[in-house]
Structure formats: C-alpha cells, structure tokens
C-alpha cells in the first residue's frame, strides 16, 4: 500500500530548544516525564533542555535508557511516569531515548506485555489514541525517530521488535543542531551513516510515493556532502544543521518502508544489544545495494543511478565501494568481524531477519541463503 501522510510539527533551527515550553503548552503537556540517558545528562545537554522549561513544567527525569532500549527500561520509565502523575513525555537523546519514550507511551496506557503491540505480532491496531503524548528532542543526527511513527525495542524474550502506530508519532519535533555540537566524532559518523542508510533504503523500497522519494534523495545529497565535515569538526554549525536535516528527511520517507539493511541490523542488534545500530547499517548497506541492483523496480526506476547522481558519483555501480570508502574515511569498522560478530551467530541473525517487519518491503525478497551471503559479504 502506498500511503502519503506527514503529520508532525517540526522545528529545525539553531536554538529551537527555546520553543519547547510553547510546544508543551500547545500539546497540553503540563507535567512531563523526560526520558533520556546518562550520557545526555553527563554532557550537560539535559540541563540545556531543563533550562528551556519553566520550573513548574520540568516534571520528573528518567535517565536509565540503555544503548538499545529494552522492555525493562520501558517498565522503569512507566513506573516513574505513574509515580509522579505525569501527563506527557519529552524524549531527549538519540533514537534509543526516543524509542524508549515511545515504548513508555504504549505501556503507560495499555495493558499486557509490550510484545502484544509489536507489528509482527499484529499489535499495531491495538495501539490506541490513549498513548501518552510525546515531544521528541533529538541530540544526534541519525535515527529520525523524532518524526517517525515507529519504535524499536528489545522485548523480554530477547527479540528486537518494531512498534508502529500513528498514535506514537511525536506531537512535535524540536530539532536543534546546537544540541549535537558536542557529539564525539565516531558517534557523529555512526549516526550520520544511519541517516544516510535511511535515505537510501527507503528510496529503494518499491511502494509508489514520489514525495517520499524526493525527500529521501535530497536528504541523501545533503548528508553525503556534509557528513565528513560534521565528523571532522564537531563545531561546524552548518554541517550539524545539514546532518540534522538528513536525519529528519530519511525518517519522513520511512512510510515507504525499509528493507534488508534494517532486517539484518535489527536482528543482529537483538543477538548482541551492545552493537550500534547506525554502524551496523553502514556495514550492511554495500551488500544490500548489490543484492537489490537487479530488482525490477530498481531497474525500471533507475534508482541506483539517481542515488549516484545525488552523491556526485559517475554511476550506480560505484555506490557499494563509495560507501565502504566513506566508512573508512569516517573511522568506522571495516566490517562485521571488526565489531566482534561471529559466523556462529548467522543462523540466529537470519531467523530474525526473515521475521523482521522490514523484510517484506525490500525491492527483492531475500531468502535465508541470500541473507547468509549478505552477512558473509559484510564481514
């Protein structure tokens, strides 16, 4: 199904955090639970957000979000939400904090274990408008969760599952590049490649959605042009703005669907939650592009050539090697093996990838053997 639906109110500019109090007023949040992580607090970024709120709207703070959000963290945040009588959520951080907040938005107002509401369990229609209203304030430029209706959470049985509902869409996204100025180079690189992977993979997805295609291609052009600048000089304000736009644009195009890059990274992230999602996407992207190259929709729509044009490359054939070269220049690992991934994990990764919600929106439907070949190529 092709669906074109843009609903979020987005503020993207330097200093946008100053608009947070007004957005709380507009949305009707009087006592928020702020969901973040210890790193955001330690870096002083949380305090910058607290300073943008009047004292009577600071609510409570949950800073226990792990690098890959899980159901235990959602339970803890939900308990704090109820303990303090909160009526809304403000997510401050990267995709992990925003997705943890989305899990809390479900759990605080819906009964039963979180997996009940997972997309592959048929749970999306069970997420109602009762979900807690959420404002998202990203502190990285990568995930795009601040403008997306989905969340990825590791549930109690160890699976890394997707949750999708328009009721989870943040009521506002406060995208302030100044909050990313202190991001370390490797995290800038990894989250930036995450954003680029989103732009590329959603552009390759087959559903008909020309607005999403245009947004994704423009985001790809911006990100490819500025990711090295942002990584090399974290204080480059223009580069930070452009990368934040890339992140937002990739996620605005999510509604087309993603594909094998995310099927694999979601599954592998469940096998080893310590692995960074954006880095995994960067590792898988070249192999998946090679696999997708012969898909009918890719050939008919000249999708490799159009991405290459956005990246100032001569032809689509150059894409996989160009991405690998970019990964090297950014200081990212040279493959999965350098991240500690072992071939013994392949069967579990493949099983999860085949069940992932992104599997069926790839332009070519991968078999278990196809996934194994992509894993071997990405090592």
C-alpha positions as CSV (number, residue, x, y, z in Angstrom):
1,X,0.0,0.0,0.0
2,X,1.2,3.5,-0.8
3,X,0.4,6.0,1.9
4,X,1.4,9.6,1.9
5,X,1.0,11.1,5.4
6,X,3.0,13.9,7.0
7,X,1.7,14.8,10.4
8,X,4.5,16.0,12.8
9,X,5.1,19.7,13.6
10,X,8.9,20.1,13.1
11,X,11.1,23.0,14.4
12,X,14.6,22.7,12.8
13,X,16.9,25.6,13.5
14,X,19.8,26.6,15.9
15,X,18.2,27.4,19.3
16,X,15.0,25.6,18.6
17,X,15.0,24.2,22.1
18,X,13.7,27.6,23.3
19,X,10.4,26.6,21.7
20,X,9.9,23.6,23.9
21,X,7.8,25.3,26.6
22,X,5.5,26.7,23.9
23,X,5.1,23.2,22.4
24,X,4.3,21.7,25.7
25,X,1.5,24.3,26.1
26,X,0.2,23.6,22.6
27,X,0.2,19.8,23.0
28,X,-1.3,20.1,26.5
29,X,1.6,18.6,28.5
30,X,1.7,20.1,32.0
31,X,3.8,17.6,33.9
32,X,6.1,15.7,31.6
33,X,8.4,12.7,32.2
34,X,11.7,13.5,30.5
35,X,13.2,10.3,29.1
36,X,16.9,10.4,28.4
37,X,20.1,8.6,29.1
38,X,23.0,9.0,31.5
39,X,25.3,10.3,28.7
40,X,23.0,13.1,27.7
41,X,22.8,14.1,31.4
42,X,26.6,14.0,31.9
43,X,27.2,16.0,28.7
44,X,25.1,18.9,30.1
45,X,22.5,18.6,27.3
46,X,19.7,17.6,29.6
47,X,20.3,20.7,31.6
48,X,20.1,22.8,28.5
49,X,16.6,21.4,27.9
50,X,15.6,21.9,31.6
51,X,16.7,25.5,31.3
52,X,14.2,25.9,28.4
53,X,11.3,24.8,30.6
54,X,9.7,26.8,33.4
55,X,10.2,25.2,36.8
56,X,6.6,24.0,37.0
57,X,6.9,22.0,33.8
58,X,10.0,20.1,34.5
59,X,8.3,17.0,35.9
60,X,10.5,14.0,36.5
61,X,13.5,12.6,34.7
62,X,14.2,9.0,33.7
63,X,17.9,8.7,32.6
64,X,18.2,4.9,32.5
65,X,17.8,4.3,28.8
66,X,20.3,1.7,27.6
67,X,22.1,1.9,24.2
68,X,19.4,-0.4,22.7
69,X,16.1,0.3,24.6
70,X,14.5,-2.7,26.2
71,X,11.3,-3.7,27.9
72,X,12.9,-3.5,31.3
73,X,13.8,0.2,30.7
74,X,10.2,0.9,29.5
75,X,8.8,-0.7,32.7
76,X,11.1,1.5,34.8
77,X,10.2,4.7,32.9
78,X,6.5,3.8,33.1
79,X,6.7,3.3,36.9
80,X,8.2,6.7,37.2
81,X,5.6,8.2,34.9
82,X,2.8,6.9,37.1
83,X,4.6,7.6,40.4
84,X,4.9,11.3,39.6
85,X,1.4,11.7,38.0
86,X,2.9,12.7,34.6
87,X,0.6,13.5,31.7
88,X,3.1,13.6,28.8
89,X,6.6,12.6,27.7
90,X,9.6,14.6,26.4
91,X,12.3,12.4,24.9
92,X,15.8,13.9,24.9
93,X,18.5,12.0,23.2
94,X,19.2,9.7,20.3
95,X,17.0,7.1,18.8
96,X,17.3,4.9,22.0
97,X,15.8,7.5,24.3
98,X,13.1,8.5,21.8
99,X,12.1,4.8,21.2
100,X,12.2,4.1,24.9
101,X,9.8,7.0,25.4
102,X,7.5,5.6,22.6
103,X,7.5,2.2,24.4
104,X,6.5,4.1,27.6
105,X,3.8,5.9,25.7
106,X,2.3,2.5,25.0
107,X,2.9,0.8,28.3
108,X,1.6,3.6,30.5
109,X,-1.8,3.4,28.8
110,X,-2.1,-0.2,27.5
111,X,-2.3,-3.5,29.4
112,X,-0.2,-6.6,28.9
113,X,3.4,-7.3,27.8
114,X,4.9,-5.0,25.3
115,X,5.2,-7.7,22.6
116,X,1.4,-7.6,22.4
117,X,1.7,-4.4,20.5
118,X,4.6,-5.3,18.1
119,X,4.0,-5.0,14.4
120,X,4.9,-8.6,13.5
121,X,2.6,-9.8,16.3
122,X,-0.3,-8.0,14.7
123,X,-0.2,-5.5,17.5
124,X,-0.2,-2.2,15.6
125,X,-4.1,-1.8,15.6
126,X,-4.1,-2.4,19.4
127,X,-2.1,0.9,20.0
128,X,-4.9,3.4,20.6
129,X,-5.1,7.1,20.8
130,X,-4.8,6.7,24.5
131,X,-1.0,6.5,24.0
132,X,0.8,9.2,26.1
133,X,1.5,12.4,24.0
134,X,5.2,12.8,23.2
135,X,7.5,15.6,22.2
136,X,10.9,14.5,20.8
137,X,14.1,16.4,21.1
138,X,17.0,14.6,19.2
139,X,20.6,15.1,20.3
140,X,22.0,13.1,17.5
141,X,21.5,13.3,13.7
142,X,20.8,9.8,12.6
143,X,17.7,7.9,13.8
144,X,14.9,10.2,12.7
145,X,12.7,8.7,15.3
146,X,11.6,12.2,16.2
147,X,9.4,12.4,13.1
148,X,8.5,8.7,12.7
149,X,5.6,6.6,13.9
150,X,7.7,3.6,14.8
151,X,10.0,2.5,17.6
152,X,12.4,-0.4,18.0
153,X,12.5,-2.1,21.4
154,X,14.1,-5.4,22.7
155,X,11.2,-7.2,24.4
156,X,11.6,-9.6,27.3
157,X,12.1,-12.7,25.1
158,X,15.2,-11.1,23.5
159,X,13.7,-10.2,20.2
160,X,14.3,-6.7,18.8
161,X,10.8,-5.7,17.5
162,X,9.2,-2.8,15.8
163,X,6.1,-1.0,17.0
164,X,4.2,1.2,14.6
165,X,1.2,3.4,15.0
166,X,0.3,7.0,14.1
167,X,-0.6,7.3,17.8
168,X,3.2,7.1,18.5
169,X,4.1,10.0,16.2
170,X,5.7,12.7,18.4
171,X,3.3,15.7,18.6
172,X,6.3,17.9,17.9
173,X,10.0,17.5,17.0
174,X,12.4,20.1,18.4
175,X,15.4,19.7,16.1
176,X,18.2,22.0,17.5
177,X,21.6,21.3,15.9
178,X,23.2,23.1,18.8
179,X,22.4,20.0,20.9
180,X,24.7,17.9,18.7
181,X,27.7,20.2,18.8
182,X,29.5,18.1,21.4
183,X,28.8,14.8,19.8
184,X,32.1,12.8,19.5
185,X,33.5,12.1,16.0
186,X,32.7,8.3,15.9
187,X,29.2,8.8,17.2
188,X,28.7,11.6,14.7
189,X,29.9,9.3,11.9
190,X,27.8,6.3,13.0
191,X,24.6,8.2,13.5
192,X,25.3,10.1,10.2
193,X,25.6,6.9,8.3
194,X,22.4,5.7,10.0
195,X,20.6,8.7,8.5
196,X,22.2,8.1,5.1
197,X,21.2,4.5,5.2
198,X,17.6,5.6,5.9
199,X,17.6,7.9,2.9
200,X,19.0,5.2,0.6
201,X,17.0,2.2,1.8
202,X,13.6,4.0,1.9
203,X,14.4,5.3,-1.6
204,X,15.0,1.8,-2.8
205,X,11.7,0.5,-1.3
206,X,9.2,-0.3,-4.0
207,X,6.0,1.5,-2.9
208,X,4.8,4.4,-5.1
209,X,5.4,7.6,-3.1
210,X,7.1,10.4,-5.2
211,X,7.1,12.9,-2.3
212,X,9.0,10.5,-0.1
213,X,11.4,9.7,-2.9
214,X,12.2,13.4,-3.4
215,X,12.7,14.0,0.3
216,X,15.0,10.9,0.6
217,X,17.1,11.9,-2.4
218,X,17.5,15.5,-1.1
219,X,18.4,14.2,2.3
220,X,21.0,11.8,0.8
221,X,22.6,14.7,-1.1
222,X,22.9,16.8,2.0
223,X,24.2,14.0,4.2
224,X,26.7,12.7,1.7
225,X,28.1,16.3,1.2
226,X,28.3,17.2,4.9
227,X,29.0,14.0,7.0
228,X,32.7,14.3,6.7
229,X,32.7,18.0,7.7
230,X,30.5,17.2,10.7
231,X,32.7,14.4,11.8
232,X,35.9,16.3,11.3
233,X,34.8,19.5,13.0
234,X,32.0,18.9,15.6
235,X,31.6,22.7,16.0
236,X,30.7,23.2,12.3
237,X,27.2,24.7,12.7
238,X,26.2,24.4,9.1
239,X,27.3,20.8,8.8
240,X,25.4,20.0,12.0
241,X,22.3,21.6,10.6
242,X,22.6,19.7,7.3
243,X,23.1,16.4,9.1
244,X,20.1,17.0,11.3
245,X,18.0,17.7,8.2
246,X,19.3,14.5,6.6
247,X,18.1,12.6,9.7
248,X,14.7,14.2,9.6
249,X,14.3,13.6,5.9
250,X,15.3,10.0,6.0
251,X,12.6,9.3,8.6
252,X,9.9,11.4,6.8
253,X,10.4,8.9,4.0
254,X,10.1,5.9,6.3
255,X,6.5,5.4,5.4
256,X,7.6,3.7,2.1
257,X,9.2,1.0,4.2
258,X,12.9,-0.1,4.6
259,X,14.5,-3.4,3.7
260,X,17.2,-5.9,4.2
261,X,19.7,-3.5,5.8
262,X,17.3,-3.0,8.7
263,X,16.1,-6.6,8.8
264,X,19.7,-7.6,9.4
265,X,20.7,-4.8,11.7
266,X,17.5,-5.2,13.8
267,X,18.1,-8.9,14.1
268,X,21.8,-8.6,14.9
269,X,21.1,-5.9,17.4
270,X,18.9,-8.4,19.2
271,X,21.6,-11.0,19.2
272,X,24.1,-8.6,20.6
273,X,22.5,-5.4,22.0
274,X,25.9,-3.8,22.5
275,X,26.3,-3.2,18.8
276,X,25.5,0.2,17.5
277,X,22.5,0.3,15.1
278,X,23.8,3.0,12.8
279,X,27.2,1.3,12.5
280,X,25.5,-2.0,11.6
281,X,23.5,-0.2,8.9
282,X,26.8,1.2,7.4
283,X,28.3,-2.3,7.3
284,X,25.3,-3.9,5.6
285,X,24.5,-1.2,3.1
286,X,27.0,-2.1,0.4
287,X,26.0,-5.8,0.3
288,X,22.3,-5.0,0.2
289,X,22.7,-2.5,-2.6
290,X,24.5,-5.2,-4.6
291,X,21.6,-7.6,-3.9
292,X,18.9,-5.0,-4.8
293,X,20.6,-3.9,-8.0
294,X,18.7,-6.4,-10.2
295,X,15.2,-5.9,-8.7
296,X,12.6,-4.9,-11.3
297,X,11.6,-1.7,-9.5
298,X,15.2,-0.7,-9.1
299,X,16.0,-1.1,-12.8
300,X,12.7,0.4,-14.1
301,X,13.0,3.5,-11.9
302,X,16.8,3.8,-12.4
303,X,17.2,4.0,-8.6
304,X,20.9,3.3,-8.4
305,X,21.7,5.9,-11.0
306,X,19.5,8.5,-9.2
307,X,21.2,7.9,-5.9
308,X,24.6,8.1,-7.6
309,X,23.7,11.5,-9.1
310,X,22.7,12.8,-5.6
311,X,26.1,11.6,-4.3
312,X,28.1,13.1,-7.3
313,X,29.2,9.6,-8.5
314,X,29.5,8.7,-12.1
315,X,27.2,5.6,-12.0
316,X,25.2,3.4,-9.7
317,X,27.9,0.7,-10.0
318,X,30.1,2.9,-7.8
319,X,27.7,3.0,-4.8
320,X,28.9,0.0,-2.7
321,X,32.6,0.9,-3.0
322,X,31.9,4.6,-2.4
323,X,30.1,3.7,0.9
324,X,32.9,1.4,2.0
325,X,35.4,4.2,1.3
326,X,33.3,6.7,3.2
327,X,33.1,4.3,6.2
328,X,36.9,4.1,6.2
329,X,37.4,7.9,6.0
330,X,35.0,8.3,8.9
331,X,36.9,5.8,11.0
332,X,34.2,3.2,11.2
333,X,34.9,-0.5,11.4
334,X,35.9,-2.2,8.1
335,X,33.3,-5.0,8.5
336,X,31.3,-7.0,11.0
337,X,34.3,-9.1,12.1
338,X,35.9,-5.9,13.4
339,X,32.8,-5.4,15.5
340,X,33.1,-8.9,17.1
341,X,30.4,-10.5,15.0
342,X,30.9,-14.3,14.6
343,X,29.7,-16.6,11.8
344,X,28.3,-18.9,14.6
345,X,25.6,-16.2,15.0
346,X,24.5,-16.3,11.4
347,X,21.6,-18.7,11.9
348,X,20.0,-16.6,14.7
349,X,20.5,-13.4,12.7
350,X,18.9,-14.9,9.6
351,X,16.0,-16.2,11.5
352,X,15.3,-12.8,13.0
353,X,15.8,-11.0,9.7
354,X,13.2,-13.2,7.9
355,X,10.7,-12.4,10.6
356,X,11.5,-8.6,10.8
357,X,8.9,-6.1,9.7
358,X,11.3,-4.6,7.1
359,X,11.9,-7.9,5.3
360,X,8.9,-7.7,3.0
361,X,9.4,-4.1,1.9
362,X,12.8,-4.8,0.3
363,X,12.7,-4.5,-3.5
364,X,13.8,-8.1,-3.7
365,X,12.5,-10.6,-1.2
366,X,15.6,-12.3,0.3
367,X,15.8,-16.0,1.2
368,X,17.8,-17.4,4.0
369,X,20.6,-18.1,1.6
370,X,20.5,-14.5,0.4
371,X,20.8,-13.2,3.9
372,X,23.7,-15.6,4.6
373,X,25.5,-14.3,1.5
374,X,24.9,-10.7,2.6
375,X,26.3,-11.5,6.1
376,X,29.4,-13.1,4.6
377,X,30.0,-10.2,2.2
378,X,29.7,-7.7,5.2
379,X,32.2,-9.5,7.4
